[in-house]
Amino acid sequence: MTVLDSRALNRATLARQFLLDRTDTPVLGVVAHLCGMQAQEPQEPFAMLRRRVLTTYRRELAGLDPDEVAAAGREVMADGRPRTMAELVDALTGRRPAPPRRALGELLVAALIPMAQLPPRGLWRAKAGVRNLPLATWLGRDIAPLSPDGSDQAGRALVRRYLAAFGPAASADLRAWCGLAGLPAAVEAAREELIAFRDERGRQLLDLPGAPRPDPGTPAPVRFLPAFDNAILGYHDRGRIVDDAHRGLSVAGARVVLVDGRVAATWNVTAGTGTVTVTPLRRLSRSDRAAVTEEGRSLASFLSDGDSDRVQIEASSA
């Protein structure tokens, strides 16, 4: 079985995350290919939240029938009007003995009723409260149920889409990305469509036959990544992009700079001046500093609507 080293895996990830070459693919196409965007800011993905809410508010929700609560919430939301969590809880007041407002609101919005968050949430350079609408209402159709024959077509599609954006990858990487248990059956169901490799640690990696796996020597341009970017967080083993010494940056909300495809610096924007400030994690060569400066200027101009292209590279933190 072919062994892929960390550099080969790095270049595969960069290619599939559109970080090796620029793309003119429309935004919707990019989001679809990436299997959704990182949702740690502002909210976590829906898939894990039911378990988390029921565990966190175990005492407050004791004796509550989740099905009854969900039915009441759907009845309120049936008018198609987006509501904040507080408005939904207010609408249920008096209908039943209610647990604490926060527990009831999170149970409804984050665990029981699949919701879409609508604007003004997530506006460019602006913050606003969350307005929720049932996902089925937003889609204009009911959410398809799981197949009764246990074939788990949704799970197989999830495996294929994950690998298209993140492969080659191990089953543990897929679990770390989506947070879902019970995926082995979906992986096995899709296995006949996949090819297998090994990494340097001996783990089996799965991939789509026709997916990009560039030559490990392919040059990788400087890239600035936002906080919690899936290119790093999308794996259990993040060593293909970030060194173990800096692994904590990926969960600390640090914005990072990739040099030769690996995390080599952090970056931030100075309020008021629009200056992009780069803090290297190791010594950068003269050519690396020039490339970081050039890409940083483009970023500064983008973030300031052309008002600033200033970049400051600080002394290495190493």
Contacts in CASP RR format, 6 or more apart in sequence:
PFRMAT RR
TARGET T0000
AUTHOR 0000-0000-0000
METHOD contacts of the structure
MODEL  1
MTVLDSRALNRATLARQFLLDRTDTPVLGVVAHLCGMQAQEPQEPFAMLR
RRVLTTYRRELAGLDPDEVAAAGREVMADGRPRTMAELVDALTGRRPAPP
RRALGELLVAALIPMAQLPPRGLWRAKAGVRNLPLATWLGRDIAPLSPDG
SDQAGRALVRRYLAAFGPAASADLRAWCGLAGLPAAVEAAREELIAFRDE
RGRQLLDLPGAPRPDPGTPAPVRFLPAFDNAILGYHDRGRIVDDAHRGLS
VAGARVVLVDGRVAATWNVTAGTGTVTVTPLRRLSRSDRAAVTEEGRSLA
SFLSDGDSDRVQIEASSA
1 196 0 8 1.000
1 197 0 8 1.000
1 198 0 8 1.000
1 204 0 8 1.000
2 197 0 8 1.000
2 198 0 8 1.000
3 197 0 8 1.000
3 198 0 8 1.000
3 199 0 8 1.000
3 200 0 8 1.000
3 202 0 8 1.000
4 12 0 8 1.000
4 168 0 8 1.000
4 197 0 8 1.000
4 198 0 8 1.000
4 199 0 8 1.000
4 200 0 8 1.000
4 205 0 8 1.000
4 213 0 8 1.000
5 199 0 8 1.000
5 200 0 8 1.000
5 216 0 8 1.000
6 199 0 8 1.000
6 200 0 8 1.000
6 239 0 8 1.000
6 240 0 8 1.000
7 216 0 8 1.000
7 217 0 8 1.000
8 213 0 8 1.000
8 216 0 8 1.000
9 168 0 8 1.000
9 199 0 8 1.000
9 205 0 8 1.000
9 240 0 8 1.000
10 216 0 8 1.000
10 220 0 8 1.000
10 240 0 8 1.000
10 241 0 8 1.000
10 261 0 8 1.000
10 262 0 8 1.000
11 20 0 8 1.000
11 213 0 8 1.000
11 214 0 8 1.000
11 215 0 8 1.000
11 216 0 8 1.000
11 217 0 8 1.000
11 218 0 8 1.000
11 220 0 8 1.000
12 167 0 8 1.000
12 168 0 8 1.000
12 211 0 8 1.000
12 212 0 8 1.000
12 213 0 8 1.000
12 214 0 8 1.000
13 19 0 8 1.000
13 166 0 8 1.000
13 167 0 8 1.000
13 231 0 8 1.000
13 240 0 8 1.000
13 241 0 8 1.000
14 20 0 8 1.000
14 214 0 8 1.000
14 220 0 8 1.000
14 223 0 8 1.000
14 231 0 8 1.000
14 258 0 8 1.000
14 261 0 8 1.000
15 21 0 8 1.000
15 212 0 8 1.000
15 213 0 8 1.000
15 214 0 8 1.000
16 33 0 8 1.000
16 164 0 8 1.000
16 165 0 8 1.000
16 166 0 8 1.000
16 167 0 8 1.000
16 211 0 8 1.000
16 212 0 8 1.000
17 34 0 8 1.000
17 165 0 8 1.000
17 166 0 8 1.000
17 230 0 8 1.000
17 231 0 8 1.000
18 25 0 8 1.000
18 30 0 8 1.000
19 220 0 8 1.000
19 223 0 8 1.000
19 231 0 8 1.000
19 258 0 8 1.000
19 261 0 8 1.000
20 214 0 8 1.000
20 218 0 8 1.000
20 220 0 8 1.000
20 221 0 8 1.000
23 30 0 8 1.000
25 33 0 8 1.000
31 37 0 8 1.000
33 164 0 8 1.000
33 165 0 8 1.000
34 165 0 8 1.000
34 230 0 8 1.000
35 158 0 8 1.000
35 161 0 8 1.000
35 162 0 8 1.000
35 164 0 8 1.000
35 165 0 8 1.000
35 166 0 8 1.000
37 230 0 8 1.000
38 228 0 8 1.000
38 229 0 8 1.000
38 230 0 8 1.000
38 233 0 8 1.000
39 45 0 8 1.000
40 227 0 8 1.000
40 228 0 8 1.000
40 233 0 8 1.000
41 227 0 8 1.000
41 228 0 8 1.000
42 121 0 8 1.000
42 122 0 8 1.000
42 130 0 8 1.000
43 117 0 8 1.000
43 130 0 8 1.000
45 178 0 8 1.000
46 110 0 8 1.000
46 114 0 8 1.000
46 115 0 8 1.000
47 178 0 8 1.000
47 179 0 8 1.000
47 180 0 8 1.000
48 179 0 8 1.000
48 180 0 8 1.000
49 110 0 8 1.000
49 111 0 8 1.000
50 110 0 8 1.000
50 111 0 8 1.000
50 112 0 8 1.000
52 110 0 8 1.000
52 111 0 8 1.000
53 103 0 8 1.000
53 106 0 8 1.000
53 107 0 8 1.000
53 110 0 8 1.000
53 111 0 8 1.000
54 61 0 8 1.000
54 66 0 8 1.000
54 107 0 8 1.000
54 111 0 8 1.000
56 106 0 8 1.000
57 99 0 8 1.000
57 100 0 8 1.000
57 103 0 8 1.000
57 106 0 8 1.000
57 107 0 8 1.000
60 99 0 8 1.000
60 100 0 8 1.000
60 103 0 8 1.000
61 99 0 8 1.000
61 103 0 8 1.000
61 107 0 8 1.000
64 99 0 8 1.000
64 107 0 8 1.000
66 107 0 8 1.000
66 111 0 8 1.000
66 112 0 8 1.000
68 96 0 8 1.000
69 96 0 8 1.000
69 104 0 8 1.000
69 107 0 8 1.000
69 108 0 8 1.000
69 112 0 8 1.000
70 108 0 8 1.000
70 112 0 8 1.000
70 113 0 8 1.000
72 92 0 8 1.000
72 95 0 8 1.000
72 96 0 8 1.000
73 88 0 8 1.000
73 91 0 8 1.000
73 92 0 8 1.000
73 108 0 8 1.000
73 112 0 8 1.000
73 113 0 8 1.000
74 113 0 8 1.000
74 134 0 8 1.000
76 83 0 8 1.000
76 88 0 8 1.000
76 91 0 8 1.000
76 92 0 8 1.000
77 83 0 8 1.000
77 88 0 8 1.000
77 113 0 8 1.000
77 132 0 8 1.000
77 133 0 8 1.000
77 134 0 8 1.000
77 137 0 8 1.000
80 133 0 8 1.000
80 134 0 8 1.000
80 137 0 8 1.000
82 118 0 8 1.000
82 131 0 8 1.000
82 132 0 8 1.000
82 133 0 8 1.000
83 91 0 8 1.000
83 131 0 8 1.000
83 132 0 8 1.000
84 129 0 8 1.000
84 130 0 8 1.000
84 131 0 8 1.000
84 132 0 8 1.000
85 105 0 8 1.000
85 106 0 8 1.000
85 108 0 8 1.000
85 109 0 8 1.000
85 130 0 8 1.000
85 132 0 8 1.000
86 101 0 8 1.000
88 105 0 8 1.000
88 108 0 8 1.000
88 109 0 8 1.000
88 132 0 8 1.000
89 98 0 8 1.000
89 101 0 8 1.000
89 104 0 8 1.000
89 105 0 8 1.000
89 108 0 8 1.000
92 98 0 8 1.000
92 104 0 8 1.000
92 108 0 8 1.000
98 104 0 8 1.000
99 107 0 8 1.000
109 115 0 8 1.000
109 130 0 8 1.000
109 132 0 8 1.000
113 134 0 8 1.000
114 134 0 8 1.000
114 135 0 8 1.000
114 136 0 8 1.000
114 143 0 8 1.000
115 132 0 8 1.000
115 133 0 8 1.000
115 134 0 8 1.000
115 135 0 8 1.000
116 132 0 8 1.000
116 133 0 8 1.000
116 134 0 8 1.000
116 135 0 8 1.000
116 138 0 8 1.000
117 130 0 8 1.000
117 131 0 8 1.000
117 132 0 8 1.000
118 131 0 8 1.000
118 132 0 8 1.000
118 133 0 8 1.000
118 138 0 8 1.000
119 128 0 8 1.000
119 131 0 8 1.000
120 126 0 8 1.000
120 128 0 8 1.000
120 129 0 8 1.000
120 131 0 8 1.000
121 128 0 8 1.000
121 129 0 8 1.000
121 130 0 8 1.000
121 131 0 8 1.000
122 128 0 8 1.000
135 143 0 8 1.000
136 142 0 8 1.000
136 143 0 8 1.000
144 154 0 8 1.000
146 152 0 8 1.000
146 154 0 8 1.000
147 153 0 8 1.000
147 154 0 8 1.000
151 189 0 8 1.000
152 185 0 8 1.000
152 186 0 8 1.000
152 189 0 8 1.000
155 183 0 8 1.000
155 186 0 8 1.000
155 189 0 8 1.000
155 190 0 8 1.000
156 186 0 8 1.000
156 189 0 8 1.000
156 190 0 8 1.000
158 178 0 8 1.000
158 183 0 8 1.000
158 186 0 8 1.000
159 174 0 8 1.000
159 183 0 8 1.000
159 186 0 8 1.000
159 187 0 8 1.000
159 190 0 8 1.000
159 206 0 8 1.000
160 190 0 8 1.000
160 193 0 8 1.000
160 208 0 8 1.000
162 169 0 8 1.000
162 174 0 8 1.000
162 177 0 8 1.000
162 178 0 8 1.000
163 169 0 8 1.000
163 194 0 8 1.000
163 206 0 8 1.000
163 207 0 8 1.000
163 208 0 8 1.000
163 211 0 8 1.000
164 208 0 8 1.000
164 211 0 8 1.000
166 173 0 8 1.000
166 177 0 8 1.000
166 230 0 8 1.000
166 234 0 8 1.000
166 235 0 8 1.000
167 173 0 8 1.000
167 205 0 8 1.000
167 206 0 8 1.000
167 207 0 8 1.000
167 208 0 8 1.000
167 211 0 8 1.000
168 197 0 8 1.000
168 205 0 8 1.000
168 206 0 8 1.000
168 207 0 8 1.000
168 211 0 8 1.000
168 213 0 8 1.000
169 205 0 8 1.000
169 206 0 8 1.000
169 207 0 8 1.000
169 235 0 8 1.000
170 199 0 8 1.000
170 203 0 8 1.000
170 204 0 8 1.000
170 205 0 8 1.000
170 206 0 8 1.000
170 236 0 8 1.000
170 237 0 8 1.000
171 183 0 8 1.000
171 184 0 8 1.000
171 187 0 8 1.000
171 204 0 8 1.000
171 206 0 8 1.000
172 203 0 8 1.000
172 236 0 8 1.000
172 237 0 8 1.000
173 234 0 8 1.000
173 235 0 8 1.000
173 236 0 8 1.000
173 237 0 8 1.000
174 183 0 8 1.000
174 187 0 8 1.000
175 181 0 8 1.000
175 183 0 8 1.000
175 236 0 8 1.000
176 234 0 8 1.000
176 235 0 8 1.000
176 236 0 8 1.000
177 230 0 8 1.000
177 233 0 8 1.000
177 234 0 8 1.000
177 235 0 8 1.000
187 206 0 8 1.000
191 206 0 8 1.000
193 208 0 8 1.000
193 209 0 8 1.000
194 206 0 8 1.000
194 207 0 8 1.000
194 208 0 8 1.000
194 209 0 8 1.000
195 206 0 8 1.000
195 207 0 8 1.000
195 208 0 8 1.000
195 209 0 8 1.000
196 204 0 8 1.000
196 205 0 8 1.000
196 206 0 8 1.000
196 207 0 8 1.000
197 204 0 8 1.000
197 205 0 8 1.000
197 207 0 8 1.000
198 204 0 8 1.000
198 205 0 8 1.000
199 205 0 8 1.000
199 237 0 8 1.000
201 237 0 8 1.000
203 237 0 8 1.000
207 213 0 8 1.000
220 258 0 8 1.000
220 260 0 8 1.000
220 261 0 8 1.000
221 291 0 8 1.000
221 295 0 8 1.000
222 257 0 8 1.000
222 258 0 8 1.000
222 259 0 8 1.000
222 288 0 8 1.000
222 291 0 8 1.000
222 292 0 8 1.000
222 294 0 8 1.000
222 295 0 8 1.000
223 257 0 8 1.000
223 258 0 8 1.000
223 261 0 8 1.000
223 295 0 8 1.000
224 255 0 8 1.000
224 256 0 8 1.000
224 257 0 8 1.000
224 258 0 8 1.000
224 267 0 8 1.000
224 276 0 8 1.000
224 295 0 8 1.000
224 296 0 8 1.000
224 299 0 8 1.000
225 231 0 8 1.000
225 232 0 8 1.000
225 255 0 8 1.000
225 256 0 8 1.000
225 257 0 8 1.000
225 258 0 8 1.000
226 255 0 8 1.000
227 253 0 8 1.000
227 254 0 8 1.000
227 255 0 8 1.000
228 250 0 8 1.000
228 251 0 8 1.000
228 253 0 8 1.000
229 256 0 8 1.000
231 241 0 8 1.000
232 238 0 8 1.000
232 241 0 8 1.000
232 242 0 8 1.000
232 250 0 8 1.000
232 256 0 8 1.000
232 263 0 8 1.000
233 250 0 8 1.000
233 251 0 8 1.000
238 247 0 8 1.000
238 250 0 8 1.000
239 247 0 8 1.000
241 258 0 8 1.000
241 261 0 8 1.000
241 262 0 8 1.000
241 263 0 8 1.000
242 249 0 8 1.000
242 250 0 8 1.000
242 256 0 8 1.000
242 262 0 8 1.000
242 263 0 8 1.000
243 262 0 8 1.000
243 263 0 8 1.000
246 263 0 8 1.000
246 281 0 8 1.000
249 256 0 8 1.000
249 263 0 8 1.000
249 266 0 8 1.000
250 256 0 8 1.000
254 266 0 8 1.000
255 266 0 8 1.000
255 267 0 8 1.000
255 268 0 8 1.000
256 263 0 8 1.000
256 265 0 8 1.000
256 266 0 8 1.000
256 267 0 8 1.000
257 263 0 8 1.000
257 264 0 8 1.000
257 265 0 8 1.000
257 266 0 8 1.000
257 267 0 8 1.000
257 278 0 8 1.000
257 292 0 8 1.000
258 264 0 8 1.000
259 265 0 8 1.000
259 284 0 8 1.000
259 288 0 8 1.000
259 291 0 8 1.000
259 292 0 8 1.000
260 288 0 8 1.000
263 281 0 8 1.000
264 280 0 8 1.000
264 281 0 8 1.000
264 282 0 8 1.000
264 284 0 8 1.000
264 288 0 8 1.000
265 278 0 8 1.000
265 279 0 8 1.000
265 280 0 8 1.000
265 281 0 8 1.000
265 284 0 8 1.000
265 292 0 8 1.000
266 278 0 8 1.000
266 279 0 8 1.000
266 281 0 8 1.000
267 276 0 8 1.000
267 277 0 8 1.000
267 278 0 8 1.000
267 279 0 8 1.000
267 296 0 8 1.000
267 299 0 8 1.000
268 276 0 8 1.000
268 277 0 8 1.000
269 275 0 8 1.000
269 276 0 8 1.000
269 277 0 8 1.000
269 300 0 8 1.000
269 303 0 8 1.000
270 276 0 8 1.000
270 277 0 8 1.000
273 308 0 8 1.000
273 310 0 8 1.000
274 300 0 8 1.000
274 303 0 8 1.000
274 304 0 8 1.000
274 307 0 8 1.000
274 308 0 8 1.000
274 310 0 8 1.000
275 300 0 8 1.000
275 308 0 8 1.000
275 310 0 8 1.000
275 311 0 8 1.000
275 312 0 8 1.000
276 296 0 8 1.000
276 297 0 8 1.000
276 299 0 8 1.000
276 300 0 8 1.000
276 303 0 8 1.000
276 310 0 8 1.000
276 311 0 8 1.000
276 312 0 8 1.000
277 311 0 8 1.000
277 312 0 8 1.000
277 313 0 8 1.000
277 314 0 8 1.000
278 292 0 8 1.000
278 296 0 8 1.000
278 311 0 8 1.000
278 312 0 8 1.000
278 313 0 8 1.000
278 314 0 8 1.000
279 314 0 8 1.000
279 316 0 8 1.000
279 317 0 8 1.000
280 313 0 8 1.000
280 314 0 8 1.000
280 315 0 8 1.000
280 316 0 8 1.000
280 317 0 8 1.000
280 318 0 8 1.000
281 316 0 8 1.000
281 317 0 8 1.000
281 318 0 8 1.000
282 316 0 8 1.000
282 318 0 8 1.000
283 316 0 8 1.000
283 318 0 8 1.000
284 292 0 8 1.000
284 313 0 8 1.000
284 316 0 8 1.000
289 313 0 8 1.000
292 311 0 8 1.000
292 313 0 8 1.000
293 311 0 8 1.000
293 313 0 8 1.000
296 311 0 8 1.000
297 309 0 8 1.000
297 310 0 8 1.000
297 311 0 8 1.000
298 309 0 8 1.000
300 308 0 8 1.000
300 309 0 8 1.000
300 310 0 8 1.000
300 311 0 8 1.000
301 307 0 8 1.000
301 308 0 8 1.000
301 309 0 8 1.000
END
